[in-house]
Amino acid sequence: MIRRILWAIVLLGSAGVLRAPGVAGQEASPELQRARELMGQVPLIDGHNDLPWAVRSDYWMDWDSLDIAQPQPQLMTDIPRLREGLVGAQFWSTYVPSSFAGNGAGRAGMEEGDIVHRMVERYPDVFEMAGTADDILRIHREGKIACLLGLEGGHMIENSLGMLRAYYRDGVRYMTLTHSDNVDWADAATDSLEHGGLTRFGEEVVREMNRLGMLVDLSHASDSTAWDVLRVTEAPVILSHSSSRHFTPHPRNLPDDLATAVAENGGVIMVNFVIPFIHLPAYQWYGLRTQMRAHYREVAPSAEAARDSLDAWEAANPRPVPDLRVVADHIEHLRDVAGVDHVGIGSDFDGIDVPPEGLEDVSTYPQLIAELLRRGWSDEDAMKVIGVNVLRVMKEAEMVAAQLKLERSPSAAQIEILDGWDREPPLGSPNP
């Protein structure tokens, strides 16, 4: 019942919003035109864009070196294409590689968030920071793009709930518990099993995220971690950029039983566009390329010769590249398994080396929605994928947080106590 009520609230809050129907003079199919109209009524919310890392790694974290008000063909994201793609809200990924763990991960995470804040300050007529679902709706009505932070990797909190709270105050509204490697309190999908899911401290991280109103993101987490989160959490979860393991057996994809469990939790699965995750031939090609690279490094007389051999192999064996219909297939499968109330979009733009055809950059979201409409989707169901589902999850998480803040204080838990004193305690901690 509560979800139906929240759905009505979302529609009421976004009713009457209308955005430009597209580029002047551009021919549009009826489905594409309708997609643009729907994206005017409901903000398109993308769960994951890696532009901040691109600014950090390629432009020295300096917006004076990059003006995204102008077309930037070397990137997948700039303001003209965000406008063309009718983006209403973006979770900007504050990504830091797992290798930064224990080596400045917290600092780097804060710097990633600062990149977004400075972007918003530089382009105040385009962007505005958002902290709640209502903020997103208001900002969309005003014709701007709502900006939220998504912390991609729990290693950036450096095992500190105080730092978790600092990130929330800075605008982080979800945290991906792991990235490529395990953290001290949770297992990652692409690392060996170390904890069997969440440790006791990991459970406390989830509880504190619930109390704050920060969404728990299961993308990159191991299946065991995901199951533990679903056991512990009091709020809906998200997967900010994950697809279905039904099509491709990548460990970062979601199996059907977990997709069903996420639906029972009330969460949302935001389908990504990374081709080895969504397309079986591409997944197999990348695996074979990894083997060939290792082979050439072993047999070639030099590193340069190994690179040349790999280049020749790639030229003879082109990478398979699917088109946007494959992404629509994942969305439809997850709809069939989890329900239409539990599917969204999490592109991973500017974190992709080669995108699907038809989804090359942030201008292309209307084409994906048009593909769903061509397949017979109703306007109401398409709007759920566009953004209503994410708004609902955010509202529910905000309601849970409001209640939990009445029931308990900020957690002072420490990993050294909950998970054992096998490491040096924090400065100022009493002796065990």
FINUSE-899629 format. One record per residue (C-alpha): residue number from 1; residue in three letters; x, y, z. Coordinates in nm, 3 decimals, always signed. Each point is the difference from the previous one (the first is absolute). Layout:
N
REC:n:res:east:north:up
REC:NUM:ALA:X:Y:Z
...
// end
This chain:
432
REC:n:res:east:north:up
REC:1:MET:+0.000:+0.000:+0.000
REC:2:ILE:+0.275:+0.247:+0.096
REC:3:ARG:+0.166:-0.040:-0.339
REC:4:ARG:-0.325:+0.082:-0.181
REC:5:ILE:-0.039:+0.310:+0.217
REC:6:LEU:+0.359:+0.109:-0.071
REC:7:TRP:-0.052:-0.063:-0.371
REC:8:ALA:-0.297:+0.238:+0.010
REC:9:ILE:+0.209:+0.258:+0.187
REC:10:VAL:+0.274:-0.021:-0.262
REC:11:LEU:-0.243:+0.046:-0.287
REC:12:LEU:-0.168:+0.292:+0.174
REC:13:GLY:+0.336:+0.160:+0.065
REC:14:SER:+0.110:-0.031:-0.361
REC:15:ALA:-0.331:+0.073:-0.170
REC:16:GLY:+0.011:+0.284:-0.246
REC:17:VAL:+0.375:-0.012:-0.053
REC:18:LEU:+0.090:+0.034:-0.366
REC:19:ARG:+0.342:+0.016:-0.161
REC:20:ALA:+0.110:+0.072:-0.354
REC:21:PRO:-0.118:-0.282:-0.227
REC:22:GLY:+0.332:-0.039:-0.178
REC:23:VAL:+0.242:+0.159:-0.241
REC:24:ALA:-0.160:+0.244:-0.242
REC:25:GLY:-0.043:-0.145:-0.344
REC:26:GLN:+0.080:-0.354:+0.107
REC:27:GLU:-0.230:-0.269:-0.131
REC:28:ALA:-0.145:-0.209:+0.279
REC:29:SER:-0.203:-0.317:-0.002
REC:30:PRO:-0.326:+0.006:+0.197
REC:31:GLU:+0.167:-0.212:+0.268
REC:32:LEU:+0.298:+0.234:+0.026
REC:33:GLN:-0.225:+0.303:+0.021
REC:34:ARG:-0.206:-0.169:+0.269
REC:35:ALA:+0.314:-0.098:+0.191
REC:36:ARG:+0.107:+0.364:+0.009
REC:37:GLU:-0.343:+0.105:+0.123
REC:38:LEU:+0.013:-0.255:+0.282
REC:39:MET:+0.349:+0.115:+0.097
REC:40:GLY:-0.144:+0.348:+0.031
REC:41:GLN:-0.256:-0.123:+0.249
REC:42:VAL:+0.235:-0.218:+0.207
REC:43:PRO:+0.373:+0.069:+0.048
REC:44:LEU:+0.229:-0.249:-0.167
REC:45:ILE:+0.219:-0.122:+0.287
REC:46:ASP:+0.327:-0.171:-0.088
REC:47:GLY:+0.163:-0.196:+0.280
REC:48:HIS:+0.362:+0.018:-0.105
REC:49:ASN:+0.224:+0.233:-0.203
REC:50:ASP:+0.380:+0.005:+0.036
REC:51:LEU:+0.066:+0.354:-0.123
REC:52:PRO:+0.164:+0.103:+0.332
REC:53:TRP:+0.271:-0.263:-0.041
REC:54:ALA:+0.059:+0.110:-0.359
REC:55:VAL:+0.045:+0.358:+0.125
REC:56:ARG:+0.239:-0.123:+0.267
REC:57:SER:+0.208:-0.230:-0.217
REC:58:ASP:+0.006:+0.191:-0.329
REC:59:TYR:-0.044:+0.366:+0.100
REC:60:TRP:+0.188:+0.029:+0.332
REC:61:MET:-0.329:+0.051:+0.190
REC:62:ASP:-0.010:+0.347:-0.156
REC:63:TRP:-0.317:+0.134:-0.164
REC:64:ASP:+0.209:+0.276:-0.158
REC:65:SER:+0.146:-0.278:-0.216
REC:66:LEU:-0.342:-0.127:-0.113
REC:67:ASP:-0.309:+0.199:-0.096
REC:68:ILE:-0.291:-0.242:-0.022
REC:69:ALA:-0.226:+0.285:-0.112
REC:70:GLN:+0.164:-0.068:-0.336
REC:71:PRO:-0.014:-0.334:-0.187
REC:72:GLN:+0.266:-0.240:+0.127
REC:73:PRO:+0.017:-0.287:-0.252
REC:74:GLN:+0.277:-0.176:+0.196
REC:75:LEU:-0.251:-0.049:+0.283
REC:76:MET:-0.348:-0.150:+0.017
REC:77:THR:-0.130:+0.287:+0.210
REC:78:ASP:-0.034:+0.372:-0.058
REC:79:ILE:-0.276:+0.253:+0.056
REC:80:PRO:-0.133:+0.016:-0.358
REC:81:ARG:-0.043:-0.378:-0.007
REC:82:LEU:-0.143:-0.013:+0.353
REC:83:ARG:-0.263:+0.244:-0.121
REC:84:GLU:-0.061:-0.197:-0.320
REC:85:GLY:-0.036:-0.316:+0.207
REC:86:LEU:-0.252:+0.172:+0.231
REC:87:VAL:+0.189:-0.108:+0.310
REC:88:GLY:-0.192:+0.105:+0.310
REC:89:ALA:+0.225:-0.130:+0.277
REC:90:GLN:+0.342:-0.160:+0.011
REC:91:PHE:+0.175:-0.199:+0.270
REC:92:TRP:+0.362:+0.097:-0.071
REC:93:SER:+0.232:-0.284:+0.094
REC:94:THR:+0.268:+0.104:+0.247
REC:95:TYR:+0.218:-0.292:-0.104
REC:96:VAL:+0.340:-0.081:+0.146
REC:97:PRO:+0.184:-0.323:-0.097
REC:98:SER:+0.021:-0.274:+0.259
REC:99:SER:+0.378:+0.036:-0.011
REC:100:PHE:-0.040:+0.327:+0.195
REC:101:ALA:-0.115:-0.195:+0.308
REC:102:GLY:+0.238:+0.087:+0.282
REC:103:ASN:+0.168:+0.256:-0.226
REC:104:GLY:-0.212:+0.313:+0.002
REC:105:ALA:-0.338:-0.145:-0.101
REC:106:GLY:-0.193:+0.232:+0.230
REC:107:ARG:+0.177:+0.309:-0.128
REC:108:ALA:-0.047:-0.104:-0.361
REC:109:GLY:-0.370:-0.067:+0.059
REC:110:MET:-0.051:+0.348:+0.144
REC:111:GLU:+0.189:+0.148:-0.295
REC:112:GLU:-0.230:-0.183:-0.240
REC:113:GLY:-0.302:+0.151:+0.171
REC:114:ASP:+0.164:+0.341:-0.009
REC:115:ILE:+0.034:-0.032:-0.378
REC:116:VAL:-0.380:-0.030:-0.024
REC:117:HIS:-0.065:+0.287:+0.240
REC:118:ARG:+0.233:+0.224:-0.201
REC:119:MET:-0.175:-0.105:-0.322
REC:120:VAL:-0.334:+0.104:+0.147
REC:121:GLU:+0.146:+0.332:+0.112
REC:122:ARG:+0.152:+0.060:-0.345
REC:123:TYR:-0.327:-0.068:-0.186
REC:124:PRO:-0.274:+0.116:+0.241
REC:125:ASP:-0.251:+0.052:-0.281
REC:126:VAL:+0.031:-0.369:-0.094
REC:127:PHE:+0.065:-0.197:+0.320
REC:128:GLU:-0.117:+0.002:+0.360
REC:129:MET:+0.090:-0.235:+0.284
REC:130:ALA:-0.288:-0.216:+0.127
REC:131:GLY:-0.032:-0.184:+0.328
REC:132:THR:-0.351:-0.141:-0.016
REC:133:ALA:-0.258:-0.129:-0.246
REC:134:ASP:-0.195:+0.324:+0.041
REC:135:ASP:+0.314:+0.195:-0.091
REC:136:ILE:+0.026:-0.197:-0.324
REC:137:LEU:-0.360:+0.077:-0.093
REC:138:ARG:+0.039:+0.370:+0.080
REC:139:ILE:+0.326:+0.034:-0.191
REC:140:HIS:-0.149:-0.182:-0.299
REC:141:ARG:-0.299:+0.238:+0.002
REC:142:GLU:+0.243:+0.290:-0.008
REC:143:GLY:+0.167:-0.139:-0.312
REC:144:LYS:+0.329:-0.092:+0.165
REC:145:ILE:+0.180:-0.332:+0.050
REC:146:ALA:-0.004:-0.131:+0.356
REC:147:CYS:+0.340:-0.124:+0.118
REC:148:LEU:+0.063:-0.263:+0.266
REC:149:LEU:+0.316:-0.183:+0.104
REC:150:GLY:+0.040:-0.377:-0.003
REC:151:LEU:+0.307:-0.129:+0.188
REC:152:GLU:+0.133:-0.292:-0.206
REC:153:GLY:+0.184:-0.213:+0.252
REC:154:GLY:-0.023:-0.044:+0.377
REC:155:HIS:+0.378:+0.020:+0.029
REC:156:MET:-0.043:+0.379:-0.013
REC:157:ILE:-0.153:+0.015:+0.347
REC:158:GLU:+0.324:-0.152:+0.138
REC:159:ASN:-0.194:-0.218:+0.248
REC:160:SER:-0.143:+0.311:+0.166
REC:161:LEU:-0.368:+0.069:+0.059
REC:162:GLY:+0.097:+0.360:+0.074
REC:163:MET:+0.140:+0.028:-0.351
REC:164:LEU:-0.317:-0.165:-0.138
REC:165:ARG:-0.202:+0.277:+0.163
REC:166:ALA:+0.238:+0.264:-0.139
REC:167:TYR:-0.059:-0.134:-0.350
REC:168:TYR:-0.376:+0.019:+0.056
REC:169:ARG:+0.030:+0.363:+0.109
REC:170:ASP:+0.201:+0.063:-0.318
REC:171:GLY:-0.288:-0.124:-0.218
REC:172:VAL:+0.063:-0.374:-0.037
REC:173:ARG:-0.337:-0.171:-0.029
REC:174:TYR:+0.114:-0.355:-0.075
REC:175:MET:+0.309:-0.205:+0.069
REC:176:THR:+0.110:-0.299:-0.204
REC:177:LEU:+0.124:-0.227:+0.280
REC:178:THR:+0.292:-0.142:-0.199
REC:179:HIS:+0.175:+0.054:-0.329
REC:180:SER:+0.234:-0.252:-0.164
REC:181:ASP:+0.157:-0.124:+0.325
REC:182:ASN:-0.135:-0.099:+0.339
REC:183:VAL:-0.008:+0.260:+0.273
REC:184:ASP:+0.075:-0.085:+0.362
REC:185:TRP:-0.368:-0.057:+0.071
REC:186:ALA:-0.160:-0.127:-0.326
REC:187:ASP:+0.078:-0.226:-0.294
REC:188:ALA:+0.009:+0.123:-0.360
REC:189:ALA:-0.137:-0.188:-0.300
REC:190:THR:+0.339:-0.014:-0.173
REC:191:ASP:+0.218:-0.099:+0.294
REC:192:SER:+0.042:-0.326:+0.191
REC:193:LEU:-0.240:-0.078:+0.283
REC:194:GLU:+0.154:+0.137:+0.319
REC:195:HIS:-0.278:+0.093:+0.243
REC:196:GLY:-0.290:-0.206:-0.128
REC:197:GLY:-0.194:+0.323:-0.063
REC:198:LEU:-0.019:+0.274:+0.263
REC:199:THR:+0.198:-0.001:+0.323
REC:200:ARG:-0.159:+0.130:+0.321
REC:201:PHE:+0.143:+0.343:-0.078
REC:202:GLY:-0.136:-0.027:-0.354
REC:203:GLU:-0.346:-0.055:+0.144
REC:204:GLU:+0.045:+0.313:+0.210
REC:205:VAL:+0.098:+0.195:-0.314
REC:206:VAL:-0.330:-0.101:-0.159
REC:207:ARG:-0.197:+0.096:+0.311
REC:208:GLU:+0.166:+0.339:+0.015
REC:209:MET:-0.068:+0.058:-0.370
REC:210:ASN:-0.366:-0.077:+0.070
REC:211:ARG:+0.000:+0.251:+0.287
REC:212:LEU:+0.156:+0.267:-0.218
REC:213:GLY:-0.222:-0.060:-0.301
REC:214:MET:+0.295:-0.103:-0.218
REC:215:LEU:-0.098:-0.270:-0.248
REC:216:VAL:+0.188:-0.330:+0.018
REC:217:ASP:+0.131:-0.082:-0.350
REC:218:LEU:+0.056:-0.370:-0.072
REC:219:SER:+0.173:+0.047:-0.335
REC:220:HIS:+0.347:-0.162:+0.016
REC:221:ALA:-0.091:-0.192:+0.317
REC:222:SER:+0.025:-0.377:+0.020
REC:223:ASP:-0.319:-0.203:+0.012
REC:224:SER:+0.069:-0.086:+0.364
REC:225:THR:+0.042:+0.367:+0.087
REC:226:ALA:-0.325:+0.082:-0.181
REC:227:TRP:-0.190:-0.267:+0.190
REC:228:ASP:+0.140:+0.125:+0.330
REC:229:VAL:-0.099:+0.358:-0.081
REC:230:LEU:-0.354:-0.107:-0.084
REC:231:ARG:-0.016:-0.177:+0.336
REC:232:VAL:+0.121:+0.305:+0.194
REC:233:THR:-0.135:+0.306:-0.181
REC:234:GLU:-0.314:+0.179:+0.111
REC:235:ALA:-0.021:+0.210:-0.319
REC:236:PRO:-0.018:-0.081:-0.370
REC:237:VAL:+0.332:-0.059:-0.177
REC:238:ILE:+0.117:+0.087:-0.349
REC:239:LEU:+0.235:-0.141:-0.257
REC:240:SER:+0.126:+0.317:-0.163
REC:241:HIS:+0.150:-0.165:-0.310
REC:242:SER:-0.061:-0.375:-0.030
REC:243:SER:-0.163:-0.224:-0.257
REC:244:SER:-0.140:-0.354:-0.013
REC:245:ARG:+0.207:-0.316:+0.034
REC:246:HIS:-0.272:-0.176:-0.200
REC:247:PHE:+0.173:+0.123:-0.318
REC:248:THR:+0.364:+0.030:+0.104
REC:249:PRO:+0.171:-0.185:+0.287
REC:250:HIS:+0.204:+0.297:+0.117
REC:251:PRO:+0.027:-0.010:+0.382
REC:252:ARG:-0.101:+0.367:+0.020
REC:253:ASN:-0.335:-0.083:-0.160
REC:254:LEU:-0.301:-0.099:+0.206
REC:255:PRO:-0.141:-0.356:+0.001
REC:256:ASP:-0.376:-0.038:-0.018
REC:257:ASP:-0.042:-0.113:+0.361
REC:258:LEU:+0.176:+0.310:+0.127
REC:259:ALA:-0.200:+0.218:-0.238
REC:260:THR:-0.319:-0.143:+0.150
REC:261:ALA:+0.132:+0.063:+0.351
REC:262:VAL:+0.086:+0.361:-0.087
REC:263:ALA:-0.358:+0.043:-0.118
REC:264:GLU:-0.132:-0.143:+0.326
REC:265:ASN:+0.221:+0.252:+0.181
REC:266:GLY:-0.157:+0.279:-0.209
REC:267:GLY:+0.326:+0.090:-0.174
REC:268:VAL:+0.090:+0.088:-0.357
REC:269:ILE:+0.247:-0.154:-0.248
REC:270:MET:+0.151:+0.259:-0.236
REC:271:VAL:+0.115:-0.167:-0.321
REC:272:ASN:+0.343:+0.099:-0.132
REC:273:PHE:+0.141:+0.029:-0.352
REC:274:VAL:+0.341:-0.172:+0.040
REC:275:ILE:+0.015:-0.238:-0.295
REC:276:PRO:+0.188:-0.294:+0.163
REC:277:PHE:-0.264:+0.008:+0.275
REC:278:ILE:-0.304:+0.007:-0.230
REC:279:HIS:+0.106:-0.195:-0.312
REC:280:LEU:+0.123:-0.360:+0.016
REC:281:PRO:+0.222:+0.017:-0.315
REC:282:ALA:+0.169:+0.312:+0.138
REC:283:TYR:+0.045:-0.165:+0.341
REC:284:GLN:+0.166:-0.298:-0.169
REC:285:TRP:+0.214:+0.225:-0.221
REC:286:TYR:+0.135:+0.196:+0.297
REC:287:GLY:+0.083:-0.324:+0.180
REC:288:LEU:+0.187:-0.132:-0.303
REC:289:ARG:+0.186:+0.328:-0.043
REC:290:THR:+0.121:-0.025:+0.360
REC:291:GLN:+0.134:-0.349:-0.074
REC:292:MET:+0.168:+0.116:-0.322
REC:293:ARG:+0.163:+0.295:+0.177
REC:294:ALA:+0.147:-0.234:+0.261
REC:295:HIS:+0.116:-0.239:-0.274
REC:296:TYR:+0.177:+0.270:-0.203
REC:297:ARG:+0.166:+0.144:+0.309
REC:298:GLU:+0.141:-0.344:+0.071
REC:299:VAL:+0.126:-0.085:-0.350
REC:300:ALA:+0.081:+0.337:-0.159
REC:301:PRO:+0.363:+0.120:+0.013
REC:302:SER:-0.100:+0.347:+0.127
REC:303:ALA:-0.292:+0.194:+0.140
REC:304:GLU:-0.028:+0.187:-0.330
REC:305:ALA:-0.018:-0.326:-0.194
REC:306:ALA:-0.267:-0.129:+0.239
REC:307:ARG:-0.209:+0.313:-0.062
REC:308:ASP:+0.041:-0.032:-0.376
REC:309:SER:-0.109:-0.365:+0.012
REC:310:LEU:-0.305:+0.084:+0.206
REC:311:ASP:-0.089:+0.284:-0.238
REC:312:ALA:+0.024:-0.242:-0.291
REC:313:TRP:-0.222:-0.250:+0.179
REC:314:GLU:-0.263:+0.269:+0.071
REC:315:ALA:+0.008:+0.110:-0.365
REC:316:ALA:-0.066:-0.358:-0.110
REC:317:ASN:-0.262:-0.056:+0.270
REC:318:PRO:-0.209:+0.318:+0.031
REC:319:ARG:-0.174:+0.068:+0.326
REC:320:PRO:-0.375:-0.077:-0.019
REC:321:VAL:-0.206:+0.313:+0.067
REC:322:PRO:-0.374:-0.037:+0.064
REC:323:ASP:-0.260:+0.270:-0.053
REC:324:LEU:-0.244:+0.154:+0.245
REC:325:ARG:-0.248:-0.285:-0.044
REC:326:VAL:+0.222:-0.214:+0.225
REC:327:VAL:-0.039:+0.255:+0.281
REC:328:ALA:-0.376:-0.006:-0.055
REC:329:ASP:+0.013:-0.381:+0.024
REC:330:HIS:+0.159:+0.026:+0.345
REC:331:ILE:-0.259:+0.254:+0.112
REC:332:GLU:-0.283:-0.222:-0.121
REC:333:HIS:+0.141:-0.313:+0.161
REC:334:LEU:+0.040:+0.173:+0.334
REC:335:ARG:-0.354:+0.135:-0.037
REC:336:ASP:-0.124:-0.356:-0.055
REC:337:VAL:+0.198:-0.137:+0.297
REC:338:ALA:-0.017:+0.285:+0.253
REC:339:GLY:-0.293:+0.209:-0.121
REC:340:VAL:-0.019:+0.329:-0.183
REC:341:ASP:+0.017:+0.194:+0.329
REC:342:HIS:+0.358:-0.115:+0.053
REC:343:VAL:+0.192:+0.092:-0.319
REC:344:GLY:+0.194:+0.314:-0.091
REC:345:ILE:+0.298:+0.127:-0.201
REC:346:GLY:+0.366:+0.025:+0.109
REC:347:SER:+0.204:+0.061:-0.313
REC:348:ASP:+0.364:+0.014:+0.121
REC:349:PHE:+0.072:+0.265:-0.265
REC:350:ASP:+0.360:+0.122:+0.003
REC:351:GLY:+0.088:-0.325:+0.174
REC:352:ILE:-0.055:-0.199:-0.322
REC:353:ASP:+0.267:-0.059:-0.262
REC:354:VAL:-0.245:-0.092:-0.279
REC:355:PRO:-0.375:+0.064:+0.044
REC:356:PRO:-0.287:-0.183:-0.171
REC:357:GLU:-0.100:+0.130:-0.340
REC:358:GLY:-0.276:+0.254:+0.044
REC:359:LEU:+0.107:+0.078:+0.358
REC:360:GLU:+0.324:+0.178:-0.072
REC:361:ASP:-0.036:+0.283:+0.251
REC:362:VAL:-0.238:+0.187:+0.230
REC:363:SER:-0.203:+0.136:-0.290
REC:364:THR:-0.146:-0.343:-0.078
REC:365:TYR:-0.232:-0.080:+0.292
REC:366:PRO:-0.314:+0.089:-0.200
REC:367:GLN:+0.091:-0.267:-0.256
REC:368:LEU:+0.006:-0.266:+0.274
REC:369:ILE:-0.339:+0.106:+0.134
REC:370:ALA:-0.134:+0.008:-0.357
REC:371:GLU:+0.115:-0.361:-0.045
REC:372:LEU:-0.204:-0.102:+0.305
REC:373:LEU:-0.303:+0.181:-0.141
REC:374:ARG:+0.047:-0.176:-0.334
REC:375:ARG:-0.015:-0.329:+0.191
REC:376:GLY:-0.341:+0.089:+0.135
REC:377:TRP:+0.085:+0.154:+0.336
REC:378:SER:-0.267:+0.225:+0.147
REC:379:ASP:+0.076:+0.363:+0.080
REC:380:GLU:-0.039:-0.073:+0.371
REC:381:ASP:+0.247:-0.289:-0.004
REC:382:ALA:+0.251:+0.197:-0.210
REC:383:MET:-0.015:+0.287:+0.250
REC:384:LYS:+0.081:-0.243:+0.280
REC:385:VAL:+0.323:-0.095:-0.175
REC:386:ILE:+0.075:+0.362:-0.089
REC:387:GLY:+0.001:+0.111:+0.361
REC:388:VAL:-0.311:-0.074:+0.205
REC:389:ASN:+0.146:-0.320:+0.146
REC:390:VAL:+0.313:+0.174:+0.125
REC:391:LEU:-0.203:+0.288:+0.144
REC:392:ARG:-0.216:-0.250:+0.186
REC:393:VAL:+0.303:-0.181:+0.145
REC:394:MET:+0.153:+0.330:+0.110
REC:395:LYS:-0.324:+0.108:+0.168
REC:396:GLU:-0.031:-0.330:+0.183
REC:397:ALA:+0.363:+0.018:+0.114
REC:398:GLU:-0.060:+0.356:+0.123
REC:399:MET:-0.305:-0.115:+0.198
REC:400:VAL:+0.197:-0.287:+0.156
REC:401:ALA:+0.281:+0.238:+0.093
REC:402:ALA:-0.239:+0.247:+0.163
REC:403:GLN:-0.138:-0.277:+0.221
REC:404:LEU:+0.339:-0.149:+0.086
REC:405:LYS:+0.137:+0.340:+0.103
REC:406:LEU:-0.275:+0.009:+0.264
REC:407:GLU:+0.099:-0.343:+0.124
REC:408:ARG:+0.379:+0.004:+0.016
REC:409:SER:+0.302:+0.228:+0.004
REC:410:PRO:+0.286:-0.002:-0.251
REC:411:SER:+0.195:-0.322:+0.036
REC:412:ALA:+0.339:+0.014:+0.169
REC:413:ALA:+0.088:-0.357:-0.103
REC:414:GLN:+0.361:-0.078:-0.089
REC:415:ILE:+0.120:-0.281:-0.222
REC:416:GLU:+0.280:-0.080:+0.244
REC:417:ILE:-0.256:-0.084:+0.268
REC:418:LEU:-0.274:-0.166:-0.206
REC:419:ASP:+0.230:-0.207:-0.221
REC:420:GLY:+0.288:-0.060:+0.240
REC:421:TRP:+0.312:+0.180:+0.116
REC:422:ASP:+0.234:-0.142:-0.263
REC:423:ARG:+0.109:+0.344:-0.116
REC:424:GLU:+0.110:+0.325:+0.166
REC:425:PRO:-0.294:+0.180:+0.164
REC:426:PRO:-0.084:+0.354:-0.113
REC:427:LEU:+0.183:+0.287:+0.167
REC:428:GLY:-0.159:+0.086:+0.332
REC:429:SER:-0.179:-0.333:+0.040
REC:430:PRO:+0.007:-0.159:+0.347
REC:431:ASN:+0.194:-0.319:+0.042
REC:432:PRO:-0.213:-0.315:-0.044
// end
